[in-house]
Amino acid sequence: MSKLAAALALIGLPAFAQIHAITNARIVPVTSAPIEKGTVLIQDGKIAAVGARVPIPAGANRIDATGLAVYPGWVNAYTSLGLTEIASVRGSVDTTELGPFNPQAQAWIAVNPHSEHVQTARANGVTTALVVPAGGRISGTASAVNLFGDYPNEMALATQAGVVIQIPSRNRRSRRGAGAATPDQAGEDREDRIAEDLAKLKQYLGEAKAYSDMRLRQKESGGAPAPDIALEAMLPLMRGERPMICPADHFRDIRACADLAAEFSLKLIVTGGADAWKVAGYLKQKDIPVIYTEVTSLPRAPEDPYDAPFATPAALRKAGVRFAIATGGAGDARNLPYHAALASAYDLEREDALKAITLWPAQLLGIADRVGSIEPGKLANLLVCRGDPLDLRAEIRYVFIHGKPVPLDSRNTELYDRFRR
C-alpha cells in the first residue's frame, strides 16, 4: 500500500473520492465573517459551496468536523522550498545558476516534490509557496506552487510569478536559508565594483526594454525571428504583467529598489524588508508592497528597538502598506503561522495576521483568484484543525490541496513516533 493510500486509510478518507463535504465546522473564509456551524463542499478540486446550509450530493464523502475549524491553506510567499534540502550540502541546494543574468531560469522546474521540507510544511497547513531562485543579479523567475504532487508540473500554480533581481549593495547580509547569494566585492575597490555592477544591471534592463519594444513591432508587422530565450523571459516584467521581486533589508537598499523600478517603469515587490518600518511612509506613497520575512530576526542596528522585527507588520499595516508575512527559507517554512502569531502579539490584529499568510500574499502574487480564501470557485486548499492554528498547541486534522486530502506524515512525525517511548 502506498504512503498516500495508507494515510488516507488512517484518517478514514476514500482515496479516490471526488466530492468531500466538511460538515458542522467553524469556517473562517478570511474574506468575510466566520460561519460558526457550516459546510464546505469540495468537488473536482475546487470549493463548490460554503455556508450554513449547503445541500450535500448523494455519495459525497462526509467529514464530521464538530469541534473543528476550517481555514484557507497558508500561503508562504517567499521560500526556497523544494530547492534547498540541507544548506551545508551543496548537492542538495539548487537555487543558483551560473552567470549574473538568468531570467530564463524558472524555479518550479527545479523543485523536488519529495523534499522533507515540503512534507513538513504542508503537514502544518502550508499549501502554497513562492519558490525563489538566488544568486547573480537577475536570479531567475520565481514560481508559485502547490505543495502536493509527484512531479513539478503537477505542483505549478503560477510558473512566472515575478523576476528576482538582486541589486548591488554595501549593506546586504547573507539571507537565512535562502541559498547562496553572490557576495558583493569587498576591499578598496568595493564602491567602484558596486557602481559597475549597477551599471551592468541597468544596461541589461535597457536591453530588455528595447527587446520588448522590438517584439511588439514584430508582432504588428508579422515578422518573427528566433527569440532570445533570456530576454524573452523578461517580457512579462518589462510589460508590467509581472513584478520585479527585489530582496532588500536596509532602508537605503529598499529605496534603491524603488528607484530602479521607477527608472524602467517596473512593478515592484520588496522582500525581506527588515528596515521597512523606517520607510513605511515612503512605501505607502509609492504603493510598494512588502513580503516581510524578518519576524524572527534580530534588529539590524544597535540603536533599533528590540521589538522592531516583531512590530514591523503592525507598523506597515498602520501606514497602509500592502504586505504579507513569509519565512524566507525552507527549513523554517512550516513555522509560517507562528511568524504571524508573533506579529499578532506585537499589535497586528489577529484577523490581519491571518490575512498576511493567506489572502494578502495570494493577492501580491496574482493568484488570489485561485487560493487565499474560502470562496466558491477557488481551489480547495484548506486546513482543518482543532484549536487556534496560530497557536503551537493546535492540532491539524486534515489538509486538502487542490481538493485532495494529503498525508500528514513527515520526518518530524516519524521521529516522534519512533522515540516517544
C-alpha positions as CSV (number, residue, x, y, z in Angstrom):
1,M,0.0,0.0,0.0
2,S,1.4,3.4,-0.9
3,K,2.1,6.0,1.8
4,L,-0.8,8.2,0.5
5,A,-3.3,5.3,0.5
6,A,-2.1,4.3,4.0
7,A,-2.5,7.8,5.2
8,L,-6.0,8.1,3.7
9,A,-7.0,4.8,5.3
10,L,-5.8,6.0,8.7
11,I,-7.8,9.2,8.5
12,G,-10.8,7.4,7.1
13,L,-11.0,9.1,3.7
14,P,-11.5,7.2,0.4
15,A,-8.5,7.7,-1.8
16,F,-10.5,8.4,-5.0
17,A,-13.5,10.4,-3.6
18,Q,-14.1,13.4,-5.9
19,I,-16.7,15.0,-3.6
20,H,-16.0,15.8,0.1
21,A,-18.3,17.6,2.5
22,I,-16.7,19.1,5.6
23,T,-19.7,19.5,7.9
24,N,-20.5,21.0,11.3
25,A,-17.3,23.1,11.2
26,R,-16.5,26.6,12.2
27,I,-15.5,28.1,8.8
28,V,-13.1,31.1,8.6
29,P,-13.3,32.3,5.0
30,V,-11.0,35.3,5.7
31,T,-12.8,37.5,3.2
32,S,-16.0,37.5,5.3
33,A,-17.2,36.8,8.8
34,P,-16.7,33.3,10.2
35,I,-19.6,30.8,9.9
36,E,-20.0,29.2,13.3
37,K,-21.5,26.0,12.0
38,G,-21.4,25.3,8.3
39,T,-20.3,23.1,5.5
40,V,-17.6,23.3,2.9
41,L,-18.3,21.3,-0.3
42,I,-15.3,20.2,-2.4
43,Q,-15.9,18.9,-5.9
44,D,-13.4,18.4,-8.7
45,G,-10.6,20.0,-6.8
46,K,-12.5,23.2,-6.1
47,I,-14.7,24.7,-3.4
48,A,-18.2,24.1,-4.8
49,A,-20.1,25.7,-2.0
50,V,-19.7,27.1,1.5
51,G,-22.3,28.2,4.0
52,A,-24.6,27.3,6.9
53,R,-27.0,25.4,4.7
54,V,-25.3,23.6,1.8
55,P,-27.0,20.7,0.0
56,I,-24.7,17.6,0.0
57,P,-24.8,15.4,-3.1
58,A,-25.5,11.7,-2.7
59,G,-22.3,9.7,-2.4
60,A,-20.2,12.6,-1.1
61,N,-17.6,11.7,1.5
62,R,-18.8,13.4,4.7
63,I,-16.3,14.6,7.3
64,D,-17.9,15.5,10.6
65,A,-15.8,18.5,11.8
66,T,-17.7,19.1,15.0
67,G,-15.4,21.0,17.3
68,L,-13.0,21.7,14.4
69,A,-12.4,24.8,12.3
70,V,-11.7,25.2,8.6
71,Y,-9.2,27.8,7.3
72,P,-7.7,28.5,3.9
73,G,-4.3,26.9,3.5
74,W,-1.3,29.1,4.3
75,V,0.5,30.8,1.5
76,N,4.2,31.2,2.2
77,A,5.2,34.0,-0.2
78,Y,9.0,33.7,-0.2
79,T,10.8,30.4,0.3
80,S,13.4,28.0,-1.1
81,L,11.1,25.0,-0.5
82,G,12.0,22.2,-2.8
83,L,15.2,23.9,-3.9
84,T,17.2,23.5,-0.7
85,E,17.3,20.4,1.4
86,I,20.5,20.8,3.6
87,A,22.1,24.2,3.2
88,S,25.5,22.9,4.1
89,V,25.4,20.1,1.5
90,R,26.0,21.7,-1.9
91,G,24.5,18.8,-3.8
92,S,21.1,19.4,-2.2
93,V,20.9,23.1,-3.0
94,D,19.6,24.0,-6.4
95,T,18.9,27.7,-6.1
96,T,21.6,29.3,-8.2
97,E,22.6,29.3,-11.9
98,L,26.0,30.3,-13.3
99,G,26.4,33.8,-14.5
100,P,24.9,37.2,-13.5
101,F,21.7,37.3,-15.6
102,N,19.4,34.2,-15.7
103,P,15.8,35.4,-16.1
104,Q,15.0,32.3,-18.1
105,A,15.7,30.0,-15.1
106,Q,12.2,29.1,-13.7
107,A,12.2,28.0,-10.1
108,W,9.4,25.5,-10.4
109,I,11.4,23.2,-12.8
110,A,14.0,22.6,-10.1
111,V,11.5,21.8,-7.2
112,N,11.9,18.5,-5.6
113,P,8.3,17.4,-4.8
114,H,9.6,14.8,-2.4
115,S,11.6,17.2,-0.2
116,E,11.3,16.6,3.5
117,H,10.7,20.3,4.0
118,V,7.8,20.2,1.6
119,Q,6.2,17.3,3.5
120,T,6.8,19.0,6.9
121,A,5.4,22.4,5.7
122,R,2.2,21.1,4.3
123,A,1.6,18.9,7.4
124,N,1.4,22.2,9.3
125,G,-1.1,23.8,6.9
126,V,1.2,25.4,4.3
127,T,-0.5,24.5,1.0
128,T,1.1,27.1,-1.4
129,A,4.5,28.6,-1.6
130,L,6.5,31.0,-3.8
131,V,9.8,29.3,-4.6
132,V,12.5,31.7,-5.3
133,P,15.9,31.4,-7.0
134,A,19.1,33.1,-5.7
135,G,22.4,34.3,-7.0
136,G,23.6,36.7,-9.6
137,R,22.0,40.0,-10.4
138,I,18.9,38.6,-12.1
139,S,18.5,35.3,-10.3
140,G,15.6,33.9,-12.3
141,T,11.9,33.6,-12.3
142,A,10.0,32.8,-9.0
143,S,7.2,30.4,-9.2
144,A,4.1,29.8,-7.1
145,V,3.5,26.1,-6.4
146,N,1.0,23.9,-4.5
147,L,2.9,21.6,-2.1
148,F,1.4,18.4,-3.4
149,G,2.2,16.3,-6.5
150,D,4.6,13.7,-7.8
151,Y,6.2,15.9,-10.4
152,P,6.9,19.7,-10.5
153,N,4.4,20.3,-13.3
154,E,1.7,18.9,-11.1
155,M,2.6,21.4,-8.4
156,A,2.9,24.5,-10.6
157,L,0.3,27.2,-9.9
158,A,2.0,30.3,-11.5
159,T,5.2,29.4,-13.2
160,Q,6.2,33.0,-13.8
161,A,5.2,34.9,-10.7
162,G,7.9,37.5,-10.9
163,V,11.6,38.1,-11.8
164,V,14.1,38.1,-8.9
165,I,16.6,41.0,-9.2
166,Q,19.4,41.4,-6.7
167,I,20.6,45.0,-6.5
168,P,24.3,45.6,-5.8
169,S,24.5,46.6,-2.1
170,R,27.1,47.6,0.5
171,N,24.5,46.8,3.2
172,R,23.5,43.2,2.4
173,R,24.0,40.4,4.8
174,S,23.5,36.7,4.0
175,R,19.9,35.6,3.8
176,R,19.0,32.9,6.2
177,G,18.3,29.6,4.5
178,A,17.6,31.1,1.1
179,G,20.5,29.7,-0.7
180,A,23.9,31.2,-1.6
181,A,23.7,34.7,-3.0
182,T,26.7,36.1,-4.8
183,P,28.5,38.3,-2.3
184,D,29.4,41.9,-3.2
185,Q,33.0,42.7,-3.7
186,A,34.9,43.7,-0.6
187,G,38.1,45.7,-0.3
188,E,39.4,49.0,-1.6
189,D,37.5,48.8,-4.9
190,R,34.2,47.9,-3.3
191,E,32.4,51.2,-4.2
192,D,33.7,51.0,-7.8
193,R,32.6,47.4,-8.1
194,I,29.1,48.2,-6.8
195,A,28.8,51.1,-9.3
196,E,30.0,48.9,-12.1
197,D,27.5,46.1,-11.2
198,L,24.6,48.5,-11.0
199,A,25.6,49.9,-14.4
200,K,25.6,46.4,-15.9
201,L,22.3,45.7,-14.4
202,K,20.8,48.9,-15.8
203,Q,22.3,48.1,-19.2
204,Y,20.7,44.7,-19.2
205,L,17.3,46.1,-18.2
206,G,17.7,48.7,-21.0
207,E,18.4,45.9,-23.5
208,A,15.3,44.0,-22.2
209,K,13.2,47.1,-22.6
210,A,14.5,47.6,-26.2
211,Y,13.8,43.9,-26.9
212,S,10.3,44.2,-25.6
213,D,9.6,47.2,-27.9
214,M,11.1,45.3,-30.8
215,R,8.9,42.2,-30.2
216,L,5.8,44.4,-30.2
217,R,6.8,45.9,-33.5
218,Q,7.4,42.5,-34.9
219,K,4.0,41.3,-33.8
220,E,2.4,44.3,-35.6
221,S,4.4,43.7,-38.7
222,G,4.2,39.9,-38.8
223,G,7.9,39.3,-38.5
224,A,9.1,36.6,-36.1
225,P,12.9,36.0,-36.0
226,A,14.3,33.5,-33.5
227,P,13.7,34.8,-30.0
228,D,16.4,35.4,-27.4
229,I,15.4,32.9,-24.5
230,A,16.8,35.1,-21.7
231,L,15.3,38.4,-23.0
232,E,12.1,36.6,-23.8
233,A,11.7,35.7,-20.1
234,M,12.0,39.4,-19.3
235,L,8.9,40.4,-21.4
236,P,6.3,39.9,-18.7
237,L,8.4,42.1,-16.4
238,M,9.1,44.9,-18.9
239,R,5.4,45.0,-20.0
240,G,4.1,45.3,-16.4
241,E,2.5,41.9,-16.4
242,R,4.7,40.5,-13.6
243,P,6.6,42.3,-10.8
244,M,10.3,42.7,-10.1
245,I,10.9,40.8,-6.8
246,C,13.7,42.6,-5.1
247,P,15.3,41.3,-1.8
248,A,16.3,44.3,0.3
249,D,16.6,44.8,4.1
250,H,18.4,48.1,4.6
251,F,16.3,51.2,4.1
252,R,18.8,52.5,1.5
253,D,18.5,49.3,-0.4
254,I,14.7,49.5,-0.3
255,R,14.9,53.0,-1.8
256,A,17.4,51.8,-4.4
257,C,15.0,49.0,-5.5
258,A,12.2,51.6,-5.8
259,D,14.5,53.9,-7.9
260,L,15.5,51.1,-10.2
261,A,11.8,50.1,-10.7
262,A,10.8,53.7,-11.3
263,E,13.6,54.2,-13.9
264,F,12.4,51.3,-16.0
265,S,8.6,51.6,-15.2
266,L,8.5,48.2,-13.4
267,K,6.1,46.8,-10.9
268,L,8.0,46.1,-7.6
269,I,7.7,43.8,-4.6
270,V,10.3,44.2,-1.9
271,T,11.1,41.1,0.0
272,G,12.9,40.8,3.3
273,G,12.1,44.3,4.5
274,A,13.9,44.4,7.8
275,D,14.0,48.2,7.7
276,A,10.6,48.6,6.1
277,W,9.3,50.2,9.3
278,K,11.8,53.1,8.8
279,V,10.4,53.9,5.3
280,A,6.8,52.8,5.7
281,G,5.5,56.3,4.7
282,Y,7.7,56.2,1.6
283,L,6.4,52.7,0.7
284,K,2.8,53.8,1.1
285,Q,3.4,56.9,-1.1
286,K,5.0,54.8,-3.9
287,D,2.5,51.9,-3.4
288,I,5.3,49.4,-3.0
289,P,4.2,46.1,-1.3
290,V,6.5,44.1,1.0
291,I,6.8,40.4,1.6
292,Y,8.2,40.5,5.1
293,T,10.5,37.7,6.2
294,E,12.2,39.1,9.3
295,V,9.7,38.5,12.1
296,T,12.1,36.2,14.0
297,S,15.3,38.1,13.1
298,L,17.4,40.3,15.4
299,P,17.3,44.1,15.0
300,R,19.7,45.2,12.3
301,A,21.3,48.1,14.1
302,P,22.2,48.6,17.8
303,E,20.0,51.7,18.0
304,D,16.9,49.9,16.7
305,P,14.2,48.9,19.2
306,Y,14.5,45.3,20.4
307,D,11.0,44.6,19.1
308,A,11.4,46.1,15.6
309,P,11.3,42.8,13.8
310,F,8.2,41.7,15.6
311,A,6.4,45.0,15.3
312,T,7.1,45.8,11.7
313,P,4.0,44.1,10.3
314,A,1.8,46.3,12.6
315,A,3.8,49.4,11.5
316,L,3.2,48.6,7.9
317,R,-0.5,47.9,8.4
318,K,-0.8,51.2,10.3
319,A,0.9,53.1,7.4
320,G,-1.4,51.4,4.8
321,V,1.4,49.4,3.1
322,R,0.3,46.2,1.4
323,F,2.3,43.3,2.9
324,A,2.5,39.6,3.5
325,I,4.4,37.6,6.0
326,A,6.8,34.8,4.8
327,T,9.6,32.7,6.3
328,G,12.3,33.2,3.6
329,G,13.9,29.8,3.7
330,A,12.9,26.1,3.5
331,G,13.7,24.7,6.9
332,D,11.5,27.2,8.7
333,A,8.6,27.2,6.2
334,R,6.4,25.1,8.5
335,N,6.5,27.8,11.1
336,L,4.8,30.4,9.0
337,P,1.6,30.5,11.2
338,Y,3.8,31.2,14.3
339,H,5.6,34.1,12.5
340,A,2.1,35.6,12.0
341,A,1.3,34.8,15.6
342,L,4.4,36.7,16.8
343,A,3.4,39.7,14.7
344,S,-0.1,39.5,16.2
345,A,1.4,39.6,19.7
346,Y,3.0,42.9,18.8
347,D,-0.1,44.9,17.8
348,L,-1.0,43.3,14.5
349,E,-4.7,42.5,14.6
350,R,-5.3,38.7,14.6
351,E,-7.6,39.0,11.5
352,D,-4.8,40.9,9.7
353,A,-2.2,38.3,10.8
354,L,-4.4,35.6,9.2
355,K,-4.7,37.6,6.0
356,A,-1.0,38.2,6.0
357,I,-0.4,34.4,5.4
358,T,-3.5,33.7,3.2
359,L,-5.3,36.4,1.2
360,W,-2.7,39.1,1.0
361,P,0.2,37.0,-0.3
362,A,-2.1,35.5,-2.8
363,Q,-3.1,39.0,-4.0
364,L,0.5,40.1,-4.2
365,L,1.5,37.1,-6.3
366,G,-1.5,37.4,-8.6
367,I,-3.1,34.1,-7.6
368,A,-5.9,35.3,-5.4
369,D,-8.5,34.1,-7.9
370,R,-7.4,30.5,-7.0
371,V,-6.1,30.5,-3.4
372,G,-6.0,32.5,-0.2
373,S,-9.6,32.4,1.0
374,I,-12.6,30.0,1.3
375,E,-14.9,31.0,-1.6
376,P,-16.8,29.0,-4.2
377,G,-14.7,28.5,-7.4
378,K,-11.4,28.7,-5.7
379,L,-9.1,25.7,-5.4
380,A,-9.8,23.6,-2.3
381,N,-6.6,24.4,-0.5
382,L,-7.8,24.0,3.1
383,L,-6.7,23.0,6.6
384,V,-9.0,21.6,9.3
385,C,-7.8,21.9,12.8
386,R,-8.7,21.8,16.5
387,G,-7.8,25.0,18.3
388,D,-6.3,28.2,17.0
389,P,-3.9,27.4,14.1
390,L,-1.7,30.3,15.1
391,D,-1.1,28.5,18.4
392,L,1.6,25.9,18.8
393,R,-0.9,23.7,20.7
394,A,-3.3,23.5,17.7
395,E,-3.8,20.1,16.1
396,I,-4.0,19.9,12.3
397,R,-6.5,17.1,11.5
398,Y,-6.8,17.4,7.7
399,V,-5.1,19.3,4.9
400,F,-6.6,19.5,1.4
401,I,-4.6,20.7,-1.6
402,H,-6.4,21.1,-4.9
403,G,-9.3,19.2,-3.3
404,K,-7.2,16.2,-2.4
405,P,-6.6,15.1,1.2
406,V,-2.8,14.9,1.7
407,P,-0.9,12.7,4.2
408,L,0.2,14.5,7.3
409,D,3.2,12.3,8.0
410,S,6.6,13.8,7.8
411,R,10.1,13.2,9.1
412,N,9.0,15.0,12.3
413,T,6.1,12.7,12.9
414,E,8.2,9.7,12.0
415,L,10.9,10.6,14.6
416,Y,8.2,11.4,17.2
417,D,6.6,8.0,16.8
418,R,10.0,6.3,16.9
419,F,11.3,7.9,20.0
420,R,8.2,8.8,22.1
421,R,8.6,5.8,24.3
